[in-house]
């Protein structure tokens, strides 16, 4: 028996693995940070033997309540992932699984590898509608990739979409993959209508370094990028610095920042009600978009979500608030669950990569419905 995490986005520490029924593990913290919750490891197993894997520091993680009613993902081929029995006793998470093959991968959510990211942007580039740009580099020297989709024109609305500021929220890049597949389908009427009115600016992965390092929430030096939008710097947060610089040069009419939420088992959006410039126009646009989203997909709801900021009390270091205030535009944080969508429960996979992709596709219809109202 052997446990390994020496690969892209791998994260686990082995305390002991003397026998299959007493495997003791700990999740490694993000570099220079106290955040941790993401795990991803490979088990060399004894086939048809029950393995009991205990994550001993689960109660010290960033979101202990996120382990409640949570089930781990597993995969034999790294393409098809399924949930396995998982429990939380308030201190430790226990994953129980009887492997049917000699090796199996486990992860907090379905991983989205850096290689798949590179494949995605090169695939998108094959479309005549797409231009790939490099905005700059990260602290570890990786590219910050931007996809420009549609023929740029001053008359068109400018829609920005960013994903994976928090690298462990891999459902965000699955969302983008689904959105791009639908948007770049020349036979899709919604896409053709959108690209007549809109230019998309898509950053599929805002945090390449954290993604490869197996971080939950931070970049290479332990910085939470979604708290850097007031004053990003090349020394701490070049990822945000480069994207915000491009936004300033291009402009923004709609901004969607895609995330995952550890605790809430629903899909929802967080608006910008607390920004200083929030007014009746902004409130009307927010309501138009949420109504359009409700029509576009049964996966979305507005009953559950974050507490709304009081007037003038928004945290302007957060991306959606910062962009909404800076560009006086409609901006949302989109949140998806790590667990399941309790409004539409699915017992085998719960919330998954497949459903994240479909949610991305459905989002295009909501964007189309509000595009003419953005200016």
C-alpha positions in Angstrom: 0.0 0.0 0.0 1.3 3.5 -0.9 -0.2 7.0 -1.0 1.2 9.7 -3.3 0.4 13.3 -4.0 3.5 14.3 -6.0 1.5 15.5 -9.0 -0.4 18.5 -10.3 -2.7 19.8 -7.6 -1.7 17.0 -5.2 -2.1 17.6 -1.5 -2.0 15.1 1.4 0.4 14.2 4.2 0.6 10.6 5.4 0.8 10.2 9.2 0.7 6.4 8.9 -0.5 3.7 6.5 0.4 0.5 8.2 -2.9 -1.3 7.3 -5.9 -0.6 5.1 -8.3 0.0 7.9 -6.1 2.5 9.8 -4.8 5.1 7.3 -4.1 8.4 9.0 -3.8 11.5 6.9 -3.5 15.3 7.2 -4.1 18.0 4.6 -1.2 20.3 3.9 -1.7 24.1 4.4 -1.5 26.5 1.5 2.1 27.9 1.3 2.6 30.8 3.8 -1.0 30.6 4.8 -3.3 29.0 7.4 -5.9 28.0 4.7 -6.4 24.4 3.8 -9.2 22.1 2.8 -8.4 20.9 -0.7 -6.9 17.4 -0.9 -6.0 15.2 -3.9 -4.0 12.0 -3.6 -3.5 8.5 -5.2 -3.8 5.3 -3.3 -2.1 2.0 -4.3 -4.6 -0.3 -2.8 -5.4 -3.9 -2.2 -8.3 -4.8 -4.4 -11.6 -5.7 -2.8 -10.4 -4.6 0.6 -12.1 -1.9 2.6 -9.8 1.1 3.1 -10.5 3.5 6.0 -8.8 6.9 5.5 -9.0 9.4 8.3 -8.1 13.1 7.7 -7.1 14.0 11.2 -6.9 17.8 11.0 -10.3 18.3 9.3 -11.7 20.4 12.2 -8.8 22.8 11.8 -9.5 23.5 8.1 -10.8 26.7 6.6 -14.4 25.6 6.6 -15.1 22.8 9.1 -18.9 23.0 8.5 -18.1 22.2 4.9 -17.4 18.6 5.9 -21.0 18.1 7.2 -23.0 16.0 4.7 -20.0 16.0 2.4 -18.9 12.9 0.3 -15.4 12.6 -1.2 -14.8 12.1 -4.9 -12.9 9.1 -6.3 -11.8 8.0 -9.7 -10.0 5.0 -11.3 -9.2 6.7 -14.7 -9.1 10.5 -13.7 -11.9 11.1 -16.2 -15.0 9.7 -14.5 -15.4 10.6 -10.8 -17.9 9.3 -8.3 -18.7 9.9 -4.6 -17.7 7.5 -1.9 -18.9 7.2 1.8 -17.5 10.0 3.9 -18.3 11.1 7.5 -17.3 13.9 9.9 -17.5 13.5 13.6 -16.7 17.1 14.4 -12.9 16.5 14.4 -12.0 14.0 11.8 -13.2 13.2 8.3 -13.3 9.5 7.5 -13.4 8.2 3.9 -14.4 4.6 3.5 -14.0 2.8 0.2 -13.4 -0.7 -1.1 -11.4 -0.2 -4.4 -12.2 -2.4 -7.3 -8.8 -1.7 -9.0 -5.2 -1.5 -7.7 -5.0 2.3 -7.8 -7.6 5.0 -7.2 -7.5 8.8 -6.9 -9.4 10.8 -4.3 -10.1 14.5 -4.3 -12.1 17.2 -2.5 -13.8 18.0 -5.8 -13.1 16.8 -9.4 -9.7 18.2 -10.2 -9.1 20.6 -13.2 -5.4 20.1 -14.1 -3.1 22.7 -15.5 -2.6 20.5 -18.6 -6.4 20.5 -19.1 -6.4 24.3 -18.8 -3.7 24.5 -21.5 -5.7 22.2 -23.7 -8.8 24.3 -23.1 -7.3 27.6 -24.2 -5.6 26.0 -27.2 -8.9 24.3 -28.2 -10.7 27.7 -27.9 -8.1 29.4 -30.0 -9.0 27.2 -33.0 -12.3 29.2 -33.3 -12.3 32.1 -35.6 -14.1 34.0 -32.9 -11.3 33.7 -30.4 -8.0 35.5 -29.7 -5.7 34.3 -26.9 -3.7 36.9 -25.0 -1.1 36.6 -22.3 -1.7 39.4 -19.7 1.5 38.7 -17.8 3.0 36.0 -15.5 2.5 34.7 -12.0 5.0 34.6 -9.2 5.9 31.0 -10.3 6.3 32.2 -13.9 3.1 30.8 -15.4 1.0 32.7 -18.0 -2.1 34.6 -17.1 -4.3 33.6 -20.1 -7.1 35.8 -21.5 -9.5 34.6 -24.2 -11.1 37.4 -26.2 -14.3 36.0 -27.9 -16.0 38.0 -30.6 -15.1 40.9 -32.8 -14.3 43.9 -30.7 -16.3 47.0 -31.3 -17.1 50.1 -29.2 -20.8 49.4 -29.8 -20.6 45.9 -28.2 -21.1 45.1 -24.5 -18.0 43.9 -22.7 -18.6 40.9 -20.5 -15.8 39.7 -18.3 -15.7 36.2 -16.7 -13.0 35.1 -14.2 -12.7 31.7 -12.5 -10.6 30.0 -9.8 -9.3 33.0 -7.8 -9.5 30.3 -5.1 -7.7 27.4 -6.8 -9.4 24.6 -4.9 -12.8 25.7 -6.2 -12.3 23.6 -9.4 -16.0 23.6 -10.3 -15.3 27.2 -11.5 -13.1 26.1 -14.4 -15.5 23.3 -15.2 -18.2 26.0 -15.4 -16.0 28.0 -17.8 -15.3 24.9 -20.0 -19.0 24.3 -20.4 -19.7 28.0 -21.2 -16.9 28.0 -23.8 -18.1 24.8 -25.5 -21.6 26.3 -25.9 -20.4 29.8 -26.8 -18.1 28.5 -29.5 -20.6 26.2 -31.1 -21.4 27.8 -34.5 -24.7 26.0 -34.7 -26.0 27.4 -31.4 -28.5 30.3 -31.9 -27.8 31.7 -28.4 -24.1 32.0 -29.1 -24.7 33.7 -32.5 -27.1 36.2 -30.9 -24.7 36.9 -28.1 -21.6 37.5 -30.3 -23.6 40.0 -32.3 -24.0 42.1 -29.2 -21.2 41.1 -26.8 -17.5 40.6 -26.6 -16.4 38.1 -23.9 -13.2 38.4 -22.0 -12.6 35.1 -20.2 -9.8 34.3 -17.7 -10.4 30.5 -17.1 -7.9 30.3 -14.2 -7.0 33.4 -12.1 -4.7 31.4 -9.9 -2.4 29.0 -11.8 0.2 28.7 -9.1 -2.2 27.8 -6.4 -3.9 25.3 -8.7 -0.7 23.4 -9.4 0.5 23.6 -5.8 -2.7 22.0 -4.5 -3.9 25.1 -2.6 -7.4 25.7 -1.4 -7.6 29.5 -1.4 -4.3 31.3 -2.1 -1.5 32.0 -4.6 2.1 31.0 -4.4 2.9 33.3 -1.5 -0.3 32.7 0.5 -2.3 35.6 -0.7 -6.1 35.4 -1.1 -6.6 37.0 -4.5 -10.2 37.8 -3.8 -9.1 40.3 -1.2 -6.6 42.1 -3.4 -8.8 44.1 -5.8 -8.4 47.4 -4.1 -4.6 47.6 -4.5 -3.1 44.6 -6.3 0.7 44.5 -6.6 3.2 42.7 -8.8 4.9 41.5 -5.6 1.9 39.9 -3.9 -0.9 39.5 -6.4 0.3 39.9 -10.1 -2.7 37.8 -11.2 -5.1 40.5 -10.1 -2.8 43.3 -11.1 -2.6 42.1 -14.7 -6.4 41.4 -15.1 -7.4 44.7 -13.6 -5.0 46.6 -15.8 -6.6 44.9 -18.8 -10.1 45.8 -17.6 -9.0 49.4 -17.3 -7.8 49.4 -20.9 -10.9 47.6 -22.3 -13.8 48.5 -20.0 -16.5 46.3 -18.3 -20.3 46.2 -18.7 -20.9 42.9 -16.9 -18.5 41.0 -14.6 -19.1 37.4 -13.4 -16.5 36.0 -10.9 -17.0 32.2 -10.6 -16.5 30.4 -7.3 -17.4 27.4 -5.1 -18.9 27.5 -1.6 -17.9 24.9 0.9 -20.9 25.3 3.2 -24.1 26.1 1.3 -25.6 23.3 -0.8 -27.0 25.6 -3.5 -26.1 27.7 -6.5 -26.5 31.4 -5.9 -25.1 34.8 -6.7 -23.7 37.6 -4.5 -24.4 41.1 -5.7 -22.9 44.5 -5.0 -25.6 46.1 -2.9 -23.1 47.6 -0.4 -20.9 49.5 -2.9 -20.9 53.4 -2.5 -22.4 54.0 -6.0 -25.2 51.5 -5.7 -28.4 53.0 -7.1 -31.8 52.2 -8.6 -30.3 51.4 -12.0 -27.9 48.9 -10.4 -30.7 47.3 -8.4 -32.8 47.0 -11.5 -30.0 45.3 -13.4 -29.3 42.9 -10.6 -33.0 41.9 -10.5 -33.2 41.5 -14.3 -30.2 39.2 -14.2 -31.4 37.0 -11.4 -34.8 36.7 -13.0 -33.2 35.7 -16.3 -31.0 33.1 -14.4 -34.1 31.6 -12.8 -35.6 31.2 -16.3 -32.4 29.8 -17.8 -31.9 26.9 -15.3 -33.6 25.1 -12.5 -30.1 24.7 -10.9 -30.2 28.4 -9.8 -32.1 29.9 -6.8 -32.3 33.1 -4.9 -33.7 32.0 -1.5 -30.3 30.9 0.0 -27.0 32.9 -0.2 -24.8 35.3 1.6 -26.1 38.1 3.8 -26.6 41.3 1.8 -24.2 44.1 2.7 -25.6 47.2 4.2 -25.5 50.4 2.1 -21.9 51.6 1.8 -20.5 48.6 3.7 -19.2 46.5 0.8 -15.7 45.1 1.0 -14.1 46.8 -1.9 -11.1 44.4 -1.9 -13.5 41.7 -3.2 -13.5 41.3 -7.0 -17.2 41.7 -7.8 -17.6 44.7 -5.4 -14.4 46.4 -6.7 -15.3 46.0 -10.3 -18.9 47.0 -9.8 -17.7 50.2 -8.1 -14.8 51.0 -10.4 -16.8 50.5 -13.7 -20.3 51.3 -12.4 -21.4 48.0 -14.0 -23.3 44.9 -13.1 -21.1 42.4 -11.3 -21.8 39.2 -9.4 -19.9 36.5 -7.6 -21.4 33.1 -8.8 -21.2 30.4 -6.2 -21.6 26.6 -6.7 -21.6 23.9 -4.0 -18.9 21.3 -3.1 -21.7 19.0 -1.9 -25.0 18.9 -3.8 -27.7 21.3 -4.9 -30.3 20.4 -2.3 -33.0 21.8 -4.6 -32.2 19.1 -7.2 -30.3 16.3 -5.3 -28.5 13.7 -7.3 -27.3 10.8 -5.1 -24.5 9.3 -7.2 -22.3 12.4 -8.0 -24.2 15.2 -6.2 -22.8 18.5 -7.6 -20.2 17.5 -10.1 -17.9 18.6 -13.0 -20.7 17.7 -15.5 -23.3 19.8 -13.7 -20.9 22.7 -13.4 -20.3 22.6 -17.1 -24.0 22.6 -17.8 -24.5 25.5 -15.4 -21.9 27.4 -17.4 -23.8 26.8 -20.6 -27.1 27.9 -19.1 -25.5 31.1 -17.8 -25.2 32.3 -21.5 -28.9 32.5 -21.8 -29.2 34.7 -18.7 -26.4 37.0 -20.2 -28.3 37.2 -23.5 -31.5 38.2 -21.8 -29.9 41.2 -20.1 -27.3 42.2 -22.7 -29.3 45.1 -24.2 -29.9 46.6 -20.7 -26.2 46.7 -19.7 -25.7 50.2 -21.1 
